[in-house]
Amino acid sequence: MRTNRLLAVTVLSVLGVTGLTACGSDGDKKGGAAPATSSAASTSASASTSPSASASAAGKGGGLEALSAEEILKKTRAAGEKLTSAKVTFKMADAEGNVSGSVAADSSGNCSGTFTIEGTGKAEILGTGGKRWIKPDAGFLKTIVPEGNTAAAGAMAGKWLTGDGAGVNGSDGFGWFCEVGIDAQRKAGLLENGAPDSSVAKNGTGQLDGVKTVLFTAKDEGSGAPLQVAVADEGEPYVISMKGDATGEIRFGDFGKPVTVTAPAAAQVFDMDTALSAG
């Protein structure tokens, strides 16, 4: 599936900060994606975004289990085309430090969220008006600035970093999380070229935070690693979970909720592209 790279990109983007633009995306295949992890049938992880509150308040829908995989995912894509916003919440265990975070974004480009590497640090991300910024704390900044470069670290400390060098532009790096909440719905069950993914298969039904789901198995288009996907069988048929090998999961929720963002003041912004060109 096209969205199977979610877990892989989480690790590559957050733990491989210095190589942000090498993360897999539609337009950039530099640097192999880490294997997307596989899943068990249960989807009861403890992510904070609750699909039960956002999949449907009206209680409509249901009956998806009687349809084929492609029929269900076609409905998901149709619902995604009308979707105005979504939130992704993710958590992944990794030897370099557990990665977690959440990002809410809308179809107008507003985006707000946080990333945390356990034992390392935290960073905030913002996006609005066609621009994006990331603000690392002191610990997280050490993963961005080469060791010993105290001048650069001092200039960036406490600032909102922007530019390609900050890894927040386009569909690569951290900026990708400003797009995947809606993108996962609009391109569910599709390959990179837009063709249906023949590896997707129904895998029974389940529940996630009280919401009935139809479960699917799929394979990462690049690595072939297995993945489990849960689609809500109540309300709109959104993808509400993508799960891997007991190491990580991404939840989708808060569908249609407003995302309000205020751009940081110019004095609080550090443009990494300008700094790199000057250096």
PyRosetta script that sets phi, psi and omega in degrees:
from pyrosetta import init, pose_from_sequence

init()
pose = pose_from_sequence("MRTNRLLAVTVLSVLGVTGLTACGSDGDKKGGAAPATSSAASTSASASTSPSASASAAGKGGGLEALSAEEILKKTRAAGEKLTSAKVTFKMADAEGNVSGSVAADSSGNCSGTFTIEGTGKAEILGTGGKRWIKPDAGFLKTIVPEGNTAAAGAMAGKWLTGDGAGVNGSDGFGWFCEVGIDAQRKAGLLENGAPDSSVAKNGTGQLDGVKTVLFTAKDEGSGAPLQVAVADEGEPYVISMKGDATGEIRFGDFGKPVTVTAPAAAQVFDMDTALSAG")
pose.set_psi(1, 150.0)
pose.set_omega(1, -178.4)
pose.set_phi(2, -61.5)
pose.set_psi(2, -33.9)
pose.set_omega(2, -177.8)
pose.set_phi(3, -90.7)
pose.set_psi(3, 6.9)
pose.set_omega(3, -179.9)
pose.set_phi(4, -67.1)
pose.set_psi(4, -13.5)
pose.set_omega(4, -178.5)
pose.set_phi(5, -79.9)
pose.set_psi(5, -2.2)
pose.set_omega(5, -175.7)
pose.set_phi(6, -54.1)
pose.set_psi(6, -52.8)
pose.set_omega(6, -177.3)
pose.set_phi(7, -67.4)
pose.set_psi(7, -39.7)
pose.set_omega(7, 179.5)
pose.set_phi(8, -63.0)
pose.set_psi(8, -43.5)
pose.set_omega(8, -178.6)
pose.set_phi(9, -66.3)
pose.set_psi(9, -33.1)
pose.set_omega(9, 176.3)
pose.set_phi(10, -55.1)
pose.set_psi(10, -49.3)
pose.set_omega(10, -177.4)
pose.set_phi(11, -68.7)
pose.set_psi(11, -47.0)
pose.set_omega(11, -177.2)
pose.set_phi(12, -64.9)
pose.set_psi(12, -38.7)
pose.set_omega(12, -177.3)
pose.set_phi(13, -73.8)
pose.set_psi(13, -40.9)
pose.set_omega(13, -173.5)
pose.set_phi(14, -87.8)
pose.set_psi(14, -44.0)
pose.set_omega(14, -178.3)
pose.set_phi(15, -86.6)
pose.set_psi(15, -20.9)
pose.set_omega(15, 177.7)
pose.set_phi(16, -109.4)
pose.set_psi(16, 52.0)
pose.set_omega(16, -171.9)
pose.set_phi(17, -57.4)
pose.set_psi(17, -38.7)
pose.set_omega(17, -175.6)
pose.set_phi(18, -69.7)
pose.set_psi(18, -13.2)
pose.set_omega(18, 177.1)
pose.set_phi(19, -115.6)
pose.set_psi(19, 39.2)
pose.set_omega(19, -172.1)
pose.set_phi(20, -52.3)
pose.set_psi(20, -45.6)
pose.set_omega(20, -173.6)
pose.set_phi(21, -78.6)
pose.set_psi(21, 6.3)
pose.set_omega(21, 175.9)
pose.set_phi(22, -94.8)
pose.set_psi(22, 4.2)
pose.set_omega(22, -178.4)
pose.set_phi(23, -74.3)
pose.set_psi(23, 146.7)
pose.set_omega(23, -177.7)
pose.set_phi(24, -63.8)
pose.set_psi(24, 137.1)
pose.set_omega(24, 174.5)
pose.set_phi(25, -159.9)
pose.set_psi(25, 177.3)
pose.set_omega(25, -178.2)
pose.set_phi(26, -56.6)
pose.set_psi(26, -40.0)
pose.set_omega(26, -172.4)
pose.set_phi(27, -103.0)
pose.set_psi(27, -0.4)
pose.set_omega(27, -173.6)
pose.set_phi(28, -144.6)
pose.set_psi(28, 112.5)
pose.set_omega(28, -177.5)
pose.set_phi(29, -113.3)
pose.set_psi(29, 23.0)
pose.set_omega(29, 178.7)
pose.set_phi(30, -71.2)
pose.set_psi(30, 139.9)
pose.set_omega(30, 176.6)
pose.set_phi(31, 71.1)
pose.set_psi(31, 116.6)
pose.set_omega(31, -175.4)
pose.set_phi(32, -63.0)
pose.set_psi(32, 144.0)
pose.set_omega(32, 177.2)
pose.set_phi(33, -73.3)
pose.set_psi(33, 140.9)
pose.set_omega(33, 173.9)
pose.set_phi(34, -64.6)
pose.set_psi(34, 149.6)
pose.set_omega(34, -176.8)
pose.set_phi(35, -58.2)
pose.set_psi(35, 128.7)
pose.set_omega(35, 171.9)
pose.set_phi(36, -68.6)
pose.set_psi(36, 137.7)
pose.set_omega(36, -172.2)
pose.set_phi(37, -84.6)
pose.set_psi(37, 156.9)
pose.set_omega(37, -176.9)
pose.set_phi(38, -90.5)
pose.set_psi(38, -174.9)
pose.set_omega(38, -174.0)
pose.set_phi(39, -145.1)
pose.set_psi(39, 163.9)
pose.set_omega(39, 170.7)
pose.set_phi(40, -96.0)
pose.set_psi(40, 171.2)
pose.set_omega(40, -176.2)
pose.set_phi(41, -71.3)
pose.set_psi(41, -27.3)
pose.set_omega(41, -178.9)
pose.set_phi(42, -74.9)
pose.set_psi(42, 140.5)
pose.set_omega(42, 176.9)
pose.set_phi(43, -126.7)
pose.set_psi(43, 62.7)
pose.set_omega(43, -174.5)
pose.set_phi(44, -119.4)
pose.set_psi(44, 32.0)
pose.set_omega(44, 179.8)
pose.set_phi(45, -69.1)
pose.set_psi(45, 171.5)
pose.set_omega(45, -168.9)
pose.set_phi(46, -102.6)
pose.set_psi(46, 36.3)
pose.set_omega(46, 177.1)
pose.set_phi(47, -65.9)
pose.set_psi(47, 151.1)
pose.set_omega(47, -170.4)
pose.set_phi(48, -80.8)
pose.set_psi(48, -22.7)
pose.set_omega(48, 179.9)
pose.set_phi(49, -74.9)
pose.set_psi(49, 123.2)
pose.set_omega(49, -176.1)
pose.set_phi(50, -99.5)
pose.set_psi(50, 112.0)
pose.set_omega(50, 178.6)
pose.set_phi(51, -67.0)
pose.set_psi(51, -23.8)
pose.set_omega(51, -177.7)
pose.set_phi(52, -63.5)
pose.set_psi(52, -28.8)
pose.set_omega(52, -179.5)
pose.set_phi(53, -83.9)
pose.set_psi(53, -18.8)
pose.set_omega(53, -171.7)
pose.set_phi(54, -120.9)
pose.set_psi(54, -16.8)
pose.set_omega(54, -178.6)
pose.set_phi(55, -67.1)
pose.set_psi(55, -40.2)
pose.set_omega(55, 175.6)
pose.set_phi(56, -172.6)
pose.set_psi(56, 126.0)
pose.set_omega(56, 173.5)
pose.set_phi(57, -90.0)
pose.set_psi(57, -21.8)
pose.set_omega(57, -174.8)
pose.set_phi(58, -84.2)
pose.set_psi(58, -16.2)
pose.set_omega(58, 178.3)
pose.set_phi(59, 77.0)
pose.set_psi(59, 14.1)
pose.set_omega(59, 178.9)
pose.set_phi(60, -80.3)
pose.set_psi(60, 175.7)
pose.set_omega(60, 178.5)
pose.set_phi(61, 93.0)
pose.set_psi(61, -162.4)
pose.set_omega(61, -177.7)
pose.set_phi(62, 97.8)
pose.set_psi(62, 165.6)
pose.set_omega(62, 177.7)
pose.set_phi(63, 82.3)
pose.set_psi(63, 7.2)
pose.set_omega(63, -178.6)
pose.set_phi(64, -64.9)
pose.set_psi(64, -28.9)
pose.set_omega(64, -175.8)
pose.set_phi(65, -60.3)
pose.set_psi(65, -18.4)
pose.set_omega(65, 179.6)
pose.set_phi(66, -83.8)
pose.set_psi(66, -9.9)
pose.set_omega(66, -177.8)
pose.set_phi(67, -95.5)
pose.set_psi(67, 165.0)
pose.set_omega(67, 175.5)
pose.set_phi(68, -75.9)
pose.set_psi(68, 165.7)
pose.set_omega(68, 179.3)
pose.set_phi(69, -58.4)
pose.set_psi(69, -45.2)
pose.set_omega(69, -178.1)
pose.set_phi(70, -67.9)
pose.set_psi(70, -36.2)
pose.set_omega(70, 178.0)
pose.set_phi(71, -63.5)
pose.set_psi(71, -40.7)
pose.set_omega(71, 179.4)
pose.set_phi(72, -66.3)
pose.set_psi(72, -48.4)
pose.set_omega(72, -176.1)
pose.set_phi(73, -70.3)
pose.set_psi(73, -25.0)
pose.set_omega(73, 172.8)
pose.set_phi(74, -65.2)
pose.set_psi(74, -39.7)
pose.set_omega(74, 175.8)
pose.set_phi(75, -65.1)
pose.set_psi(75, -39.1)
pose.set_omega(75, 177.4)
pose.set_phi(76, -60.2)
pose.set_psi(76, -46.6)
pose.set_omega(76, -179.3)
pose.set_phi(77, -63.7)
pose.set_psi(77, -39.0)
pose.set_omega(77, 178.8)
pose.set_phi(78, -64.6)
pose.set_psi(78, -41.4)
pose.set_omega(78, 177.4)
pose.set_phi(79, -65.3)
pose.set_psi(79, -36.9)
pose.set_omega(79, 179.7)
pose.set_phi(80, -64.6)
pose.set_psi(80, -33.7)
pose.set_omega(80, 179.6)
pose.set_phi(81, -63.8)
pose.set_psi(81, -26.5)
pose.set_omega(81, -179.7)
pose.set_phi(82, -95.5)
pose.set_psi(82, -7.5)
pose.set_omega(82, -175.0)
pose.set_phi(83, -73.0)
pose.set_psi(83, 133.9)
pose.set_omega(83, -178.1)
pose.set_phi(84, -101.3)
pose.set_psi(84, -20.7)
pose.set_omega(84, 179.5)
pose.set_phi(85, -164.0)
pose.set_psi(85, 161.1)
pose.set_omega(85, 177.7)
pose.set_phi(86, -161.9)
pose.set_psi(86, 163.1)
pose.set_omega(86, 178.0)
pose.set_phi(87, -124.1)
pose.set_psi(87, 136.8)
pose.set_omega(87, 173.8)
pose.set_phi(88, -109.7)
pose.set_psi(88, 135.3)
pose.set_omega(88, 176.3)
pose.set_phi(89, -126.6)
pose.set_psi(89, 128.2)
pose.set_omega(89, -172.8)
pose.set_phi(90, -134.9)
pose.set_psi(90, 154.0)
pose.set_omega(90, 176.6)
pose.set_phi(91, -151.8)
pose.set_psi(91, 130.8)
pose.set_omega(91, -178.9)
pose.set_phi(92, -143.7)
pose.set_psi(92, 133.1)
pose.set_omega(92, 176.5)
pose.set_phi(93, -84.9)
pose.set_psi(93, 136.7)
pose.set_omega(93, -180.0)
pose.set_phi(94, -151.4)
pose.set_psi(94, 147.5)
pose.set_omega(94, -178.4)
pose.set_phi(95, -61.1)
pose.set_psi(95, -27.8)
pose.set_omega(95, -179.0)
pose.set_phi(96, -82.2)
pose.set_psi(96, -8.7)
pose.set_omega(96, -177.9)
pose.set_phi(97, 137.8)
pose.set_psi(97, 131.5)
pose.set_omega(97, 179.8)
pose.set_phi(98, -62.6)
pose.set_psi(98, 137.3)
pose.set_omega(98, -176.7)
pose.set_phi(99, -110.2)
pose.set_psi(99, 133.2)
pose.set_omega(99, 176.9)
pose.set_phi(100, -148.7)
pose.set_psi(100, 164.3)
pose.set_omega(100, 177.9)
pose.set_phi(101, 166.4)
pose.set_psi(101, 179.0)
pose.set_omega(101, 176.1)
pose.set_phi(102, -153.0)
pose.set_psi(102, 143.9)
pose.set_omega(102, -179.5)
pose.set_phi(103, -140.5)
pose.set_psi(103, 126.3)
pose.set_omega(103, 174.5)
pose.set_phi(104, -105.5)
pose.set_psi(104, 138.5)
pose.set_omega(104, -178.1)
pose.set_phi(105, -150.0)
pose.set_psi(105, 154.8)
pose.set_omega(105, 176.8)
pose.set_phi(106, -122.0)
pose.set_psi(106, 174.4)
pose.set_omega(106, -175.6)
pose.set_phi(107, -75.3)
pose.set_psi(107, -5.4)
pose.set_omega(107, 178.0)
pose.set_phi(108, -93.6)
pose.set_psi(108, -3.3)
pose.set_omega(108, 178.7)
pose.set_phi(109, 101.4)
pose.set_psi(109, 0.0)
pose.set_omega(109, 174.5)
pose.set_phi(110, -75.9)
pose.set_psi(110, 137.4)
pose.set_omega(110, -172.9)
pose.set_phi(111, -153.1)
pose.set_psi(111, 138.1)
pose.set_omega(111, 179.4)
pose.set_phi(112, -154.5)
pose.set_psi(112, 132.3)
pose.set_omega(112, 179.1)
pose.set_phi(113, -175.7)
pose.set_psi(113, -175.1)
pose.set_omega(113, -179.4)
pose.set_phi(114, -138.3)
pose.set_psi(114, 154.5)
pose.set_omega(114, 173.9)
pose.set_phi(115, -129.1)
pose.set_psi(115, 139.8)
pose.set_omega(115, 177.4)
pose.set_phi(116, -132.7)
pose.set_psi(116, 133.3)
pose.set_omega(116, 169.6)
pose.set_phi(117, -109.0)
pose.set_psi(117, 113.4)
pose.set_omega(117, -176.0)
pose.set_phi(118, -55.3)
pose.set_psi(118, 128.6)
pose.set_omega(118, 179.2)
pose.set_phi(119, 81.4)
pose.set_psi(119, -1.8)
pose.set_omega(119, -178.9)
pose.set_phi(120, -118.7)
pose.set_psi(120, -61.0)
pose.set_omega(120, -178.8)
pose.set_phi(121, 168.6)
pose.set_psi(121, -171.2)
pose.set_omega(121, -173.8)
pose.set_phi(122, -136.4)
pose.set_psi(122, 151.1)
pose.set_omega(122, 175.9)
pose.set_phi(123, -139.7)
pose.set_psi(123, 146.8)
pose.set_omega(123, 175.3)
pose.set_phi(124, -104.5)
pose.set_psi(124, 150.4)
pose.set_omega(124, 175.4)
pose.set_phi(125, -128.9)
pose.set_psi(125, 140.8)
pose.set_omega(125, 177.1)
pose.set_phi(126, -134.2)
pose.set_psi(126, 151.8)
pose.set_omega(126, 173.9)
pose.set_phi(127, -152.1)
pose.set_psi(127, 136.1)
pose.set_omega(127, 175.1)
pose.set_phi(128, -170.0)
pose.set_psi(128, 152.7)
pose.set_omega(128, 177.1)
pose.set_phi(129, 59.1)
pose.set_psi(129, 29.6)
pose.set_omega(129, 179.3)
pose.set_phi(130, 81.2)
pose.set_psi(130, 6.1)
pose.set_omega(130, 179.3)
pose.set_phi(131, -122.6)
pose.set_psi(131, 155.3)
pose.set_omega(131, 178.3)
pose.set_phi(132, -136.6)
pose.set_psi(132, 150.2)
pose.set_omega(132, -179.7)
pose.set_phi(133, -140.3)
pose.set_psi(133, 153.0)
pose.set_omega(133, 172.8)
pose.set_phi(134, -131.2)
pose.set_psi(134, 136.9)
pose.set_omega(134, -177.4)
pose.set_phi(135, -121.5)
pose.set_psi(135, 101.1)
pose.set_omega(135, -179.6)
pose.set_phi(136, -84.8)
pose.set_psi(136, 147.8)
pose.set_omega(136, 171.1)
pose.set_phi(137, -80.2)
pose.set_psi(137, -178.5)
pose.set_omega(137, -174.1)
pose.set_phi(138, -60.0)
pose.set_psi(138, -40.1)
pose.set_omega(138, -179.3)
pose.set_phi(139, -68.7)
pose.set_psi(139, -43.5)
pose.set_omega(139, -179.4)
pose.set_phi(140, -67.1)
pose.set_psi(140, -34.7)
pose.set_omega(140, -179.0)
pose.set_phi(141, -60.6)
pose.set_psi(141, -29.6)
pose.set_omega(141, 179.8)
pose.set_phi(142, -64.7)
pose.set_psi(142, -22.8)
pose.set_omega(142, 177.6)
pose.set_phi(143, -81.8)
pose.set_psi(143, -11.9)
pose.set_omega(143, -178.9)
pose.set_phi(144, -99.5)
pose.set_psi(144, -41.9)
pose.set_omega(144, -176.3)
pose.set_phi(145, -94.5)
pose.set_psi(145, 129.4)
pose.set_omega(145, 178.3)
pose.set_phi(146, -54.7)
pose.set_psi(146, 142.2)
pose.set_omega(146, -178.9)
pose.set_phi(147, -58.2)
pose.set_psi(147, 133.7)
pose.set_omega(147, 178.9)
pose.set_phi(148, 94.5)
pose.set_psi(148, -13.0)
pose.set_omega(148, 179.9)
pose.set_phi(149, -87.5)
pose.set_psi(149, 72.3)
pose.set_omega(149, -175.3)
pose.set_phi(150, -67.9)
pose.set_psi(150, -30.2)
pose.set_omega(150, 179.6)
pose.set_phi(151, -64.7)
pose.set_psi(151, -46.4)
pose.set_omega(151, 179.3)
pose.set_phi(152, -65.1)
pose.set_psi(152, -43.6)
pose.set_omega(152, 179.8)
pose.set_phi(153, -61.2)
pose.set_psi(153, -39.7)
pose.set_omega(153, 179.7)
pose.set_phi(154, -66.5)
pose.set_psi(154, -37.9)
pose.set_omega(154, -179.5)
pose.set_phi(155, -69.5)
pose.set_psi(155, -31.0)
pose.set_omega(155, -177.5)
pose.set_phi(156, -91.0)
pose.set_psi(156, -17.7)
pose.set_omega(156, -174.6)
pose.set_phi(157, -56.4)
pose.set_psi(157, 127.3)
pose.set_omega(157, 177.9)
pose.set_phi(158, 73.8)
pose.set_psi(158, 6.5)
pose.set_omega(158, -177.0)
pose.set_phi(159, -102.9)
pose.set_psi(159, 159.6)
pose.set_omega(159, 171.1)
pose.set_phi(160, -88.9)
pose.set_psi(160, 115.8)
pose.set_omega(160, -177.7)
pose.set_phi(161, -87.5)
pose.set_psi(161, 141.1)
pose.set_omega(161, 179.4)
pose.set_phi(162, -139.5)
pose.set_psi(162, 173.4)
pose.set_omega(162, -179.2)
pose.set_phi(163, 97.5)
pose.set_psi(163, 167.8)
pose.set_omega(163, 179.1)
pose.set_phi(164, -59.1)
pose.set_psi(164, -34.2)
pose.set_omega(164, -179.1)
pose.set_phi(165, -65.7)
pose.set_psi(165, -19.8)
pose.set_omega(165, 178.6)
pose.set_phi(166, -88.4)
pose.set_psi(166, -7.2)
pose.set_omega(166, 177.2)
pose.set_phi(167, 71.1)
pose.set_psi(167, 29.4)
pose.set_omega(167, -177.8)
pose.set_phi(168, -116.3)
pose.set_psi(168, -6.6)
pose.set_omega(168, -178.3)
pose.set_phi(169, -90.3)
pose.set_psi(169, 161.7)
pose.set_omega(169, 176.4)
pose.set_phi(170, 60.9)
pose.set_psi(170, -150.6)
pose.set_omega(170, -177.1)
pose.set_phi(171, -105.8)
pose.set_psi(171, 17.3)
pose.set_omega(171, -178.5)
pose.set_phi(172, -107.8)
pose.set_psi(172, 161.4)
pose.set_omega(172, 174.2)
pose.set_phi(173, 59.5)
pose.set_psi(173, -147.3)
pose.set_omega(173, -176.3)
pose.set_phi(174, -62.1)
pose.set_psi(174, -33.8)
pose.set_omega(174, -178.8)
pose.set_phi(175, -58.7)
pose.set_psi(175, -22.8)
pose.set_omega(175, -179.2)
pose.set_phi(176, -60.6)
pose.set_psi(176, -32.6)
pose.set_omega(176, -178.5)
pose.set_phi(177, -71.4)
pose.set_psi(177, -11.8)
pose.set_omega(177, 173.9)
pose.set_phi(178, -80.8)
pose.set_psi(178, -5.3)
pose.set_omega(178, -175.7)
pose.set_phi(179, -121.2)
pose.set_psi(179, -27.0)
pose.set_omega(179, -168.5)
pose.set_phi(180, -71.3)
pose.set_psi(180, -24.5)
pose.set_omega(180, -178.9)
pose.set_phi(181, -58.6)
pose.set_psi(181, -46.4)
pose.set_omega(181, 177.6)
pose.set_phi(182, -83.4)
pose.set_psi(182, -38.6)
pose.set_omega(182, -178.3)
pose.set_phi(183, -58.7)
pose.set_psi(183, -37.5)
pose.set_omega(183, -179.7)
pose.set_phi(184, -62.1)
pose.set_psi(184, -30.1)
pose.set_omega(184, 179.7)
pose.set_phi(185, -81.7)
pose.set_psi(185, -43.9)
pose.set_omega(185, -174.6)
pose.set_phi(186, -72.1)
pose.set_psi(186, -20.0)
pose.set_omega(186, -176.6)
pose.set_phi(187, -123.9)
pose.set_psi(187, 22.2)
pose.set_omega(187, -179.3)
pose.set_phi(188, -60.5)
pose.set_psi(188, 131.1)
pose.set_omega(188, 176.5)
pose.set_phi(189, 78.5)
pose.set_psi(189, 13.5)
pose.set_omega(189, -179.1)
pose.set_phi(190, -113.5)
pose.set_psi(190, 151.3)
pose.set_omega(190, 173.6)
pose.set_phi(191, -82.7)
pose.set_psi(191, 175.6)
pose.set_omega(191, 179.7)
pose.set_phi(192, -57.5)
pose.set_psi(192, -33.1)
pose.set_omega(192, -178.1)
pose.set_phi(193, -86.9)
pose.set_psi(193, 3.2)
pose.set_omega(193, 177.9)
pose.set_phi(194, 90.3)
pose.set_psi(194, -3.7)
pose.set_omega(194, 178.7)
pose.set_phi(195, -79.3)
pose.set_psi(195, 154.9)
pose.set_omega(195, 177.6)
pose.set_phi(196, -61.1)
pose.set_psi(196, 141.7)
pose.set_omega(196, -179.7)
pose.set_phi(197, -87.2)
pose.set_psi(197, 111.0)
pose.set_omega(197, -176.6)
pose.set_phi(198, -71.8)
pose.set_psi(198, -10.0)
pose.set_omega(198, 179.9)
pose.set_phi(199, -81.3)
pose.set_psi(199, -12.7)
pose.set_omega(199, -177.3)
pose.set_phi(200, -75.4)
pose.set_psi(200, 131.1)
pose.set_omega(200, 178.6)
pose.set_phi(201, -143.4)
pose.set_psi(201, 144.8)
pose.set_omega(201, 175.9)
pose.set_phi(202, -66.2)
pose.set_psi(202, 146.6)
pose.set_omega(202, -176.8)
pose.set_phi(203, -139.8)
pose.set_psi(203, 43.3)
pose.set_omega(203, 176.5)
pose.set_phi(204, 89.9)
pose.set_psi(204, -163.9)
pose.set_omega(204, -178.8)
pose.set_phi(205, -127.5)
pose.set_psi(205, 167.4)
pose.set_omega(205, 179.6)
pose.set_phi(206, -163.5)
pose.set_psi(206, -164.7)
pose.set_omega(206, 175.6)
pose.set_phi(207, -139.0)
pose.set_psi(207, 145.0)
pose.set_omega(207, 177.1)
pose.set_phi(208, -135.6)
pose.set_psi(208, 112.8)
pose.set_omega(208, -176.8)
pose.set_phi(209, 51.3)
pose.set_psi(209, 40.9)
pose.set_omega(209, 176.9)
pose.set_phi(210, 84.5)
pose.set_psi(210, -3.5)
pose.set_omega(210, 178.9)
pose.set_phi(211, -96.1)
pose.set_psi(211, 128.4)
pose.set_omega(211, 176.5)
pose.set_phi(212, -66.9)
pose.set_psi(212, 140.7)
pose.set_omega(212, -177.6)
pose.set_phi(213, -134.0)
pose.set_psi(213, 156.7)
pose.set_omega(213, 166.3)
pose.set_phi(214, -107.1)
pose.set_psi(214, 130.3)
pose.set_omega(214, -175.4)
pose.set_phi(215, -100.9)
pose.set_psi(215, 147.8)
pose.set_omega(215, 178.8)
pose.set_phi(216, -133.1)
pose.set_psi(216, 150.0)
pose.set_omega(216, 166.5)
pose.set_phi(217, -108.6)
pose.set_psi(217, 152.1)
pose.set_omega(217, 178.9)
pose.set_phi(218, -154.4)
pose.set_psi(218, 174.5)
pose.set_omega(218, 177.4)
pose.set_phi(219, -126.4)
pose.set_psi(219, 142.7)
pose.set_omega(219, 175.8)
pose.set_phi(220, -61.8)
pose.set_psi(220, 132.1)
pose.set_omega(220, -176.5)
pose.set_phi(221, -61.9)
pose.set_psi(221, -31.4)
pose.set_omega(221, -178.6)
pose.set_phi(222, -88.8)
pose.set_psi(222, -51.9)
pose.set_omega(222, -173.0)
pose.set_phi(223, -94.8)
pose.set_psi(223, -20.1)
pose.set_omega(223, -176.1)
pose.set_phi(224, 80.6)
pose.set_psi(224, 3.1)
pose.set_omega(224, 180.0)
pose.set_phi(225, -67.5)
pose.set_psi(225, 143.3)
pose.set_omega(225, -178.1)
pose.set_phi(226, -76.5)
pose.set_psi(226, 155.0)
pose.set_omega(226, -179.4)
pose.set_phi(227, -147.8)
pose.set_psi(227, 149.0)
pose.set_omega(227, 173.7)
pose.set_phi(228, -114.5)
pose.set_psi(228, 137.4)
pose.set_omega(228, -178.7)
pose.set_phi(229, -122.1)
pose.set_psi(229, 137.5)
pose.set_omega(229, 176.3)
pose.set_phi(230, -115.7)
pose.set_psi(230, 128.7)
pose.set_omega(230, 177.6)
pose.set_phi(231, -113.4)
pose.set_psi(231, 133.3)
pose.set_omega(231, -178.8)
pose.set_phi(232, -63.1)
pose.set_psi(232, 132.0)
pose.set_omega(232, 175.9)
pose.set_phi(233, -105.2)
pose.set_psi(233, 22.4)
pose.set_omega(233, 173.2)
pose.set_phi(234, -135.9)
pose.set_psi(234, 136.8)
pose.set_omega(234, -178.6)
pose.set_phi(235, 68.7)
pose.set_psi(235, -146.9)
pose.set_omega(235, 179.1)
pose.set_phi(236, -69.2)
pose.set_psi(236, 141.4)
pose.set_omega(236, -176.0)
pose.set_phi(237, -81.0)
pose.set_psi(237, 59.8)
pose.set_omega(237, -178.8)
pose.set_phi(238, -78.8)
pose.set_psi(238, 149.8)
pose.set_omega(238, 165.0)
pose.set_phi(239, -66.9)
pose.set_psi(239, 123.5)
pose.set_omega(239, 179.9)
pose.set_phi(240, -116.3)
pose.set_psi(240, -5.9)
pose.set_omega(240, 176.0)
pose.set_phi(241, -157.8)
pose.set_psi(241, 139.8)
pose.set_omega(241, 168.3)
pose.set_phi(242, -129.6)
pose.set_psi(242, 124.8)
pose.set_omega(242, -167.8)
pose.set_phi(243, -130.9)
pose.set_psi(243, 146.9)
pose.set_omega(243, -179.7)
pose.set_phi(244, -119.4)
pose.set_psi(244, 179.0)
pose.set_omega(244, 179.8)
pose.set_phi(245, -35.8)
pose.set_psi(245, 36.8)
pose.set_omega(245, -178.5)
pose.set_phi(246, 71.7)
pose.set_psi(246, 5.6)
pose.set_omega(246, 179.8)
pose.set_phi(247, -104.8)
pose.set_psi(247, -17.2)
pose.set_omega(247, -177.1)
pose.set_phi(248, -169.6)
pose.set_psi(248, 161.6)
pose.set_omega(248, 179.1)
pose.set_phi(249, -155.0)
pose.set_psi(249, 147.0)
pose.set_omega(249, 171.0)
pose.set_phi(250, -119.2)
pose.set_psi(250, 129.6)
pose.set_omega(250, 176.6)
pose.set_phi(251, -105.7)
pose.set_psi(251, 150.4)
pose.set_omega(251, 177.0)
pose.set_phi(252, -123.1)
pose.set_psi(252, 134.4)
pose.set_omega(252, -179.6)
pose.set_phi(253, -165.8)
pose.set_psi(253, -163.6)
pose.set_omega(253, -177.7)
pose.set_phi(254, 49.9)
pose.set_psi(254, 40.2)
pose.set_omega(254, -177.8)
pose.set_phi(255, -64.7)
pose.set_psi(255, 129.6)
pose.set_omega(255, 176.6)
pose.set_phi(256, 80.3)
pose.set_psi(256, 0.8)
pose.set_omega(256, 179.4)
pose.set_phi(257, -78.2)
pose.set_psi(257, 139.7)
pose.set_omega(257, -179.2)
pose.set_phi(258, -60.4)
pose.set_psi(258, 144.5)
pose.set_omega(258, 175.7)
pose.set_phi(259, -120.1)
pose.set_psi(259, 109.8)
pose.set_omega(259, -177.1)
pose.set_phi(260, -106.5)
pose.set_psi(260, 127.1)
pose.set_omega(260, -176.0)
pose.set_phi(261, -134.1)
pose.set_psi(261, 137.4)
pose.set_omega(261, 172.4)
pose.set_phi(262, -112.3)
pose.set_psi(262, 125.2)
pose.set_omega(262, -179.3)
pose.set_phi(263, -64.1)
pose.set_psi(263, 143.2)
pose.set_omega(263, 177.8)
pose.set_phi(264, -67.3)
pose.set_psi(264, 151.7)
pose.set_omega(264, 178.3)
pose.set_phi(265, -63.7)
pose.set_psi(265, 147.3)
pose.set_omega(265, -177.8)
pose.set_phi(266, -54.2)
pose.set_psi(266, -35.9)
pose.set_omega(266, -178.5)
pose.set_phi(267, -68.4)
pose.set_psi(267, -16.2)
pose.set_omega(267, -179.2)
pose.set_phi(268, -100.9)
pose.set_psi(268, 8.8)
pose.set_omega(268, -176.5)
pose.set_phi(269, -108.8)
pose.set_psi(269, 137.7)
pose.set_omega(269, 175.0)
pose.set_phi(270, -120.3)
pose.set_psi(270, 115.6)
pose.set_omega(270, -179.2)
pose.set_phi(271, -87.5)
pose.set_psi(271, 108.0)
pose.set_omega(271, -175.2)
pose.set_phi(272, -70.1)
pose.set_psi(272, -30.7)
pose.set_omega(272, 179.1)
pose.set_phi(273, -67.0)
pose.set_psi(273, -41.4)
pose.set_omega(273, 177.7)
pose.set_phi(274, -63.9)
pose.set_psi(274, -42.0)
pose.set_omega(274, -179.7)
pose.set_phi(275, -65.4)
pose.set_psi(275, -40.4)
pose.set_omega(275, -178.6)
pose.set_phi(276, -68.5)
pose.set_psi(276, -39.0)
pose.set_omega(276, -179.6)
pose.set_phi(277, -68.7)
pose.set_psi(277, -33.8)
pose.set_omega(277, 178.7)
pose.set_phi(278, -72.3)
pose.set_psi(278, -28.1)
pose.set_omega(278, -178.3)
pose.set_phi(279, -83.0)
pose.dump_pdb("model.pdb")
